[in-house]
């Protein structure tokens, strides 16, 4: 018995050895017109193997690229598309630059830190006070995601003051009151699509 591991390695295993044998046969054809017809048939069969990809842009282009790879770029035919050069096939893409930002408190994240910088630049007034309460609320939720035991309002106030270099001092009692009200409002909110009559009956029960 001959195992696949003992056979020649397939350049495109996803198409199987049957398609590879067809490509190898096309390479042996001396007549150029016959080679072209054979290549067209092979690509058509390759496309039928992945019908869910027919509407994907450049799908046929990829099929012809794959045919060229399986033929080791030795199939002399008229390709309907510009074939990717051999040196580009299998080439690793350039590594994506990773944003290396120094975050003071990683559990809050870079976005919230940028918000606090904006907060520190704002003049005193109702708008800054409102934003500071919203930022503090998000900070408290972030603390809860990181460690529920760390959801301390005094810590939030301290961290917010540290972030803004002392420019913002959180009104802790008011913050606690608003945070609790927001939590109750979320609990009482009726989910979208819920029958309100049913909800009222449940409350009576």
Beta strands, then each sheet from edge to edge (+ up, - down):
end
